[in-house]
């Protein structure tokens, strides 16, 4: 019997927050991608690579696995759903890597569960490969994220707007705990369940905090800190998550769910890419505010554990939300300073950075390309853009750089400003080819995105934004 060294602490500690489930299994699983670097980092046994198609399609369930579908609630586009749960996914188990860190291995697209709500529990190949591509790109950009260990073509047809080849992905995460998990217990009035959740979350994501005077408050502060770091990273790269529902808002501070996500080309703070976000709730510029809103929902679930006096509990929770906002602003500004090659702090930095973004919006400059062009302009000693508004801003920027060697500033900028991101038109191109059976373009793009800050010969097209006539880019939940 195949053994992966699974532990199953979620199953042992959180009875009532999951349902046992078995993957559907498929007729002809075929390995599409295997993340060898992640495989090595996790310290998994060789059998995982040798039998990846069987294991990660769900056809071969390891003997030490305890497959389960997680139960959770969630606010979706502002409205509360009292029961969601893993409708097309399951947790196989947890592994502990050679450094002692614990990771979930989770299958997505593996078949129906009790939480499928009429769905088929399956996933089309295109969205599965999208999650692999974009999550790995985010990892190499230095953004906290879930990752994909493998993708498997199932040999089955999935019916959406048209028949599509089906696939399964094996997702790796520090955990799949989310605000929605806590909302489920709170909505049921299950205070004991909340206590167990707090204890388990701290054991997974901050054991040093568990012995403090107020574990629930410590957890709230820790999650707020992680999320401020995450959203600042998103904003610094022009990333739009697209579906920041509380069931996608993680306790670990990892990016979860790569359905209707995209990167901005020409800078637009109101950018929305999701086909179902009709009101722009999750637009690019709204993401920090939505993160704070989600944290408020998280705080509400913990009030009874923070303090017996409701007024005092609310006051303490409000303090955590205010600290999130302040920390986010500091982190955003620090990232923008880094993107402009600035060292230290100066009083005029907020206006300097905001005025550049306003210029980029007015002139429809490419977000990613602008920062690389600024670094190149320092090396060349010529303006990045030849218009009066830019020259006025550039004079302020260079005065702020002061006597710093322009080449040193440019080098610092290149270390934090990617040359290559998952350009939306390129993502669609390689996914379309993959669905038609040609994986070569996908592999080529993935190789480029593994080194996002380094110029690569022959990869010039991956640095180019979509053509002006490309039209509005729209993404879908997909899986």
C-alpha positions in Angstrom: 0.0 0.0 0.0 1.3 3.4 -1.0 2.1 5.7 2.0 3.0 9.4 1.7 3.8 10.2 5.3 0.5 11.9 5.8 -0.6 13.3 9.2 -4.3 14.3 9.6 -4.5 16.9 12.4 -7.5 18.7 10.8 -9.5 15.5 10.9 -8.5 14.7 14.5 -8.9 18.2 15.9 -12.0 19.6 14.1 -14.7 17.0 14.1 -17.9 18.6 12.8 -16.1 20.9 10.4 -15.8 18.4 7.6 -17.3 15.3 5.9 -15.4 12.2 4.9 -15.3 11.8 1.1 -13.6 9.7 -1.5 -12.4 11.1 -4.9 -14.4 10.0 -7.9 -11.6 8.4 -9.8 -11.2 8.7 -13.5 -10.8 6.3 -16.5 -7.5 7.5 -18.0 -5.5 10.0 -15.9 -2.5 11.6 -17.6 0.0 13.8 -15.9 0.1 17.3 -17.4 2.6 19.1 -15.1 4.6 18.1 -12.1 6.3 20.6 -9.9 9.6 18.9 -9.2 11.1 21.8 -7.1 8.1 21.7 -4.8 8.2 17.9 -4.6 11.8 18.1 -3.4 11.0 20.9 -0.9 8.2 18.9 0.6 10.5 15.9 1.0 7.9 13.5 -0.4 8.8 9.9 -1.1 9.8 8.9 -4.6 6.5 7.0 -5.2 4.8 10.4 -5.4 6.6 11.3 -8.6 6.5 7.7 -10.0 2.7 7.4 -9.5 1.7 11.1 -9.6 -1.1 10.7 -12.2 -2.8 8.0 -10.1 -2.4 9.8 -6.8 -3.3 13.3 -7.8 -6.3 12.3 -9.9 -7.7 10.5 -6.9 -7.5 7.1 -8.5 -4.9 5.9 -5.9 -5.7 7.1 -2.3 -2.6 6.6 -0.1 -3.2 4.3 2.8 -2.3 7.1 5.3 -4.7 9.6 3.7 -8.0 10.6 5.4 -9.8 12.4 2.6 -12.3 15.0 3.7 -14.3 17.9 2.4 -14.0 20.9 4.6 -17.1 22.7 5.8 -17.2 26.5 5.9 -19.5 29.4 5.4 -18.7 32.8 3.8 -19.7 36.2 2.7 -19.8 36.1 -1.1 -20.0 39.6 -2.7 -21.2 40.9 0.6 -24.0 38.4 1.2 -23.7 35.7 3.8 -24.0 32.0 2.8 -24.4 29.9 5.9 -22.9 26.7 4.4 -20.5 26.5 1.5 -17.7 23.9 1.9 -15.5 22.0 -0.5 -17.9 21.3 -3.4 -15.2 20.1 -5.8 -12.2 19.5 -3.6 -10.9 17.4 -0.8 -8.1 17.5 1.7 -6.0 14.3 1.2 -3.8 15.0 4.2 -0.9 17.0 5.7 2.8 16.4 5.2 5.7 17.7 7.3 8.7 18.8 5.2 12.3 18.4 6.2 12.3 21.8 7.9 9.4 20.7 10.2 6.8 22.9 8.4 3.4 21.4 7.8 1.5 21.6 4.5 -1.9 20.6 3.3 -2.2 18.6 0.1 -5.6 19.2 -1.4 -7.2 17.9 -4.6 -9.4 20.3 -6.7 -11.7 18.9 -9.4 -11.8 15.4 -7.8 -15.5 14.9 -7.9 -18.7 15.6 -6.0 -19.0 16.0 -2.2 -21.8 16.7 0.2 -21.1 20.4 -0.4 -21.4 20.4 -4.2 -24.8 22.1 -4.2 -25.8 20.6 -7.5 -22.4 20.9 -9.1 -20.5 18.1 -10.8 -17.4 18.6 -8.6 -15.2 18.6 -11.7 -12.8 21.1 -13.2 -11.9 21.9 -16.8 -8.3 21.7 -17.9 -7.9 25.4 -18.7 -8.6 26.8 -15.3 -6.6 24.0 -13.6 -3.5 25.0 -15.7 -4.3 28.7 -15.0 -4.0 28.1 -11.3 -0.7 26.3 -11.8 0.7 29.0 -14.0 -0.4 32.1 -11.9 0.3 30.6 -8.5 3.8 29.6 -9.5 4.3 33.1 -11.0 3.2 34.6 -7.7 5.6 32.4 -5.8 8.5 33.5 -7.9 7.4 37.1 -7.5 7.7 36.6 -3.7 4.0 36.7 -2.9 2.6 34.4 -0.2 0.5 31.9 -2.1 -0.8 28.4 -2.3 1.1 26.3 -4.9 0.3 23.4 -7.2 2.3 20.2 -7.0 0.7 18.5 -10.0 -2.0 18.7 -12.6 -3.6 15.7 -14.1 -5.8 15.4 -17.2 -8.6 13.0 -16.3 -9.7 11.7 -19.7 -13.2 12.8 -18.9 -15.3 15.6 -20.5 -16.5 18.5 -18.4 -19.6 20.3 -19.6 -19.6 24.1 -19.1 -20.6 26.5 -21.9 -19.2 23.8 -24.1 -17.6 20.3 -23.7 -14.1 20.7 -22.2 -11.3 18.2 -21.2 -11.3 17.7 -17.4 -8.4 17.9 -15.0 -7.5 17.8 -11.3 -4.9 19.9 -9.5 -3.0 19.0 -6.3 -2.8 22.2 -4.3 -0.3 22.8 -1.5 -1.0 25.3 1.3 0.1 26.0 4.8 -3.5 25.3 5.6 -7.0 25.8 4.1 -8.3 27.5 7.2 -10.3 30.7 6.2 -12.5 33.3 7.7 -15.4 31.3 6.4 -14.4 28.4 8.6 -14.8 30.6 11.7 -18.0 32.1 10.3 -19.6 28.6 10.1 -19.0 28.0 13.9 -20.1 31.5 14.8 -23.3 31.3 12.7 -24.2 28.1 14.6 -23.5 29.6 18.0 -20.8 27.0 18.4 -18.4 28.6 20.9 -16.6 25.4 21.7 -16.0 24.9 18.0 -14.6 28.4 17.8 -12.2 27.7 20.7 -11.0 24.6 19.0 -10.5 26.5 15.8 -8.6 29.2 17.5 -6.3 26.7 19.2 -5.8 24.8 16.0 -5.1 27.9 13.9 -2.5 29.0 16.4 -0.9 25.6 16.5 -0.6 25.7 12.7 0.2 29.4 12.3 1.7 30.8 15.5 2.3 28.4 18.3 4.2 31.0 20.3 1.0 33.0 20.6 -1.1 30.2 22.0 0.0 30.6 25.6 -0.7 34.3 25.8 -3.4 36.0 27.9 -5.9 36.2 25.0 -5.3 33.7 22.2 -8.3 34.9 20.1 -7.0 38.5 20.1 -3.5 37.2 19.3 -4.9 35.3 16.3 -6.9 38.3 15.1 -3.8 40.5 15.2 -1.6 37.9 13.5 -4.1 37.4 10.7 -4.4 41.2 10.2 -0.6 41.5 10.0 -0.3 38.7 7.4 -3.1 40.1 5.3 -1.6 43.6 5.3 1.6 42.1 4.0 -0.3 40.0 1.3 -2.5 42.8 0.0 0.5 45.3 -0.1 2.3 42.7 -2.3 -0.7 42.4 -4.6 -1.1 46.1 -5.0 2.6 46.6 -5.7 2.4 44.2 -8.6 -0.9 45.3 -10.1 -2.6 41.9 -9.1 -6.4 41.8 -9.0 -7.6 38.8 -7.1 -11.2 39.1 -8.3 -13.1 37.1 -5.7 -12.1 38.3 -2.2 -15.0 36.5 -0.5 -14.4 35.5 3.1 -14.2 31.9 2.1 -11.1 32.8 0.1 -9.6 34.9 2.8 -7.0 32.7 4.5 -5.8 32.6 8.1 -2.3 31.8 6.8 -2.1 34.9 4.7 -1.7 33.0 1.5 -3.3 33.9 -1.8 -6.1 31.3 -2.4 -8.2 30.7 -5.5 -6.9 31.8 -8.9 -10.2 31.8 -10.9 -11.1 35.4 -11.9 -7.7 36.9 -11.2 -5.5 39.0 -13.5 -2.7 41.5 -13.6 -3.3 45.1 -14.7 -1.7 46.1 -18.0 -2.4 49.8 -18.5 -2.8 51.3 -15.0 -6.4 51.6 -13.9 -7.3 51.6 -10.2 -10.9 50.7 -11.1 -9.8 47.6 -13.0 -12.2 44.6 -12.7 -11.7 41.4 -14.6 -14.2 39.0 -13.1 -17.3 38.2 -15.2 -19.5 38.2 -12.1 -18.2 41.3 -10.3 -20.8 43.6 -11.9 -20.5 46.3 -9.3 -16.8 46.4 -9.1 -16.7 45.3 -5.4 -13.4 43.6 -5.9 -11.8 46.2 -8.2 -8.0 46.7 -7.9 -8.2 49.8 -5.7 -10.9 48.3 -3.5 -8.8 45.4 -2.3 -7.3 47.0 0.8 -10.8 48.1 2.0 -12.2 44.7 1.3 -9.4 43.0 3.2 -10.3 45.2 6.2 -14.0 44.4 5.7 -13.2 40.7 5.7 -11.1 41.1 8.9 -14.1 42.8 10.5 -16.2 39.7 9.7 -13.4 37.6 11.2 -13.3 39.8 14.3 -17.1 39.4 14.8 -16.7 35.6 15.0 -14.1 36.0 17.8 -15.8 38.6 20.0 -17.1 36.1 22.6 -13.6 34.8 23.0 -11.8 38.1 23.1 -13.7 39.5 26.1 -16.8 38.6 28.1 -17.8 42.2 27.9 -19.1 42.8 24.4 -18.2 46.5 24.4 -14.7 45.8 25.5 -14.4 43.0 22.9 -15.6 45.3 20.1 -13.1 48.0 21.2 -10.2 45.6 21.2 -11.2 44.2 17.8 -11.6 47.7 16.3 -8.0 48.4 17.4 -6.8 45.4 15.4 -8.7 46.7 12.3 -7.1 50.1 12.7 -3.7 48.6 13.1 -4.3 46.7 9.9 -5.1 49.9 8.0 -2.0 51.7 9.3 0.3 48.7 8.7 -1.1 48.3 5.2 -0.4 51.9 4.4 3.1 51.7 5.7 3.8 48.5 3.7 2.3 49.9 0.5 4.4 53.0 0.8 7.5 51.0 1.6 7.0 48.9 -1.5 6.5 51.9 -3.7 9.7 53.4 -2.3 11.5 50.2 -3.2 9.9 50.3 -6.7 11.3 53.8 -7.2 14.8 52.9 -5.9 14.4 55.2 -2.9 16.2 54.6 0.4 15.2 55.9 3.8 12.0 57.9 4.3 11.0 61.5 3.4 7.9 63.5 4.1 7.1 64.0 0.5 7.2 60.3 -0.4 3.4 59.7 -0.3 2.7 62.5 -2.8 5.6 61.5 -5.0 4.4 58.0 -5.4 0.7 58.9 -5.7 1.5 61.5 -8.3 3.3 58.9 -10.4 0.2 56.7 -10.2 -2.0 59.5 -11.2 0.3 60.3 -14.2 0.2 56.6 -15.2 -3.6 56.6 -15.0 -4.0 59.7 -17.1 -1.6 58.5 -19.8 -2.6 54.8 -19.6 0.9 53.7 -19.0 1.6 50.0 -18.5 1.9 49.4 -14.7 4.7 46.8 -14.8 6.5 48.3 -17.7 6.6 51.8 -16.3 8.8 50.9 -13.3 11.2 48.9 -15.5 11.4 51.9 -17.9 12.2 54.2 -15.0 15.1 52.0 -14.0 16.4 51.9 -17.6 16.1 55.7 -17.8 18.4 56.0 -14.8 21.0 53.9 -16.6 20.6 55.7 -19.9 20.5 59.2 -18.5 17.4 60.0 -20.6 13.7 60.4 -19.6 11.5 57.4 -19.7 8.7 59.4 -21.2 9.0 62.7 -23.1 6.1 64.9 -22.0 6.0 67.9 -19.6 4.0 66.2 -16.9 6.4 63.4 -16.6 9.5 65.6 -16.7 8.0 67.7 -13.8 7.5 64.5 -11.8 10.9 63.1 -12.8 12.7 66.2 -11.5 11.1 65.6 -8.1 12.0 61.9 -8.2 15.7 62.6 -9.1 15.9 65.2 -6.4 14.6 62.6 -3.9 17.3 60.2 -5.1 19.8 62.8 -4.4 23.5 61.9 -4.8 22.7 58.2 -5.0 24.5 56.6 -8.0 21.8 56.1 -10.6 23.1 52.7 -11.6 22.8 51.5 -8.0 19.2 52.8 -7.8 18.3 51.1 -11.1 19.8 47.8 -9.8 17.7 48.1 -6.7 14.6 48.8 -8.8 15.2 45.8 -11.0 15.3 43.5 -8.0 11.7 44.3 -7.0 10.1 45.3 -10.3 9.4 42.3 -12.5 10.0 42.3 -16.2 7.7 39.4 -16.7 4.3 38.8 -15.2 1.5 36.5 -16.4 0.3 38.9 -19.1 -3.4 38.2 -19.6 -3.3 37.8 -23.4 -0.3 35.4 -23.1 -2.0 33.4 -20.4 -5.0 32.9 -22.7 -2.8 32.0 -25.6 -0.9 29.2 -23.8 -4.0 27.9 -22.2 -5.9 27.7 -25.5 -2.9 25.8 -27.0 -2.8 23.4 -24.0 -6.5 22.6 -24.2 -5.9 21.7 -27.9 -3.1 19.3 -26.9 0.0 21.5 -27.3 1.7 22.0 -23.9 4.9 23.5 -25.4 3.7 27.2 -25.2 2.6 26.7 -21.6 6.0 25.2 -20.6 7.8 28.0 -22.3 5.8 30.7 -20.5 6.2 28.9 -17.2 10.0 28.8 -17.7 10.0 32.6 -18.3 7.9 33.3 -15.2 10.2 31.4 -13.0 12.8 34.2 -13.4 10.5 37.3 -13.5 13.2 39.9 -12.7 15.9 38.8 -15.2 15.9 39.7 -18.8 15.8 36.6 -20.9 16.8 36.3 -24.6 13.9 35.5 -26.8 11.3 36.3 -24.1 10.6 39.9 -25.2 7.0 39.2 -26.1 6.2 38.2 -22.5 7.1 41.7 -21.4 4.7 43.4 -23.8 1.2 44.5 -22.7 -1.9 43.5 -24.7 -2.5 45.4 -27.9 -4.7 48.5 -27.6 -7.4 46.8 -29.6 -7.5 43.7 -27.4 -10.7 44.9 -25.7 -11.7 44.4 -22.0 -10.2 41.3 -20.5 -12.7 39.1 -18.7 -12.0 36.1 -16.4 -14.3 33.4 -15.0 -14.4 31.3 -11.9 -13.7 28.4 -14.2 -13.1 25.4 -12.0 
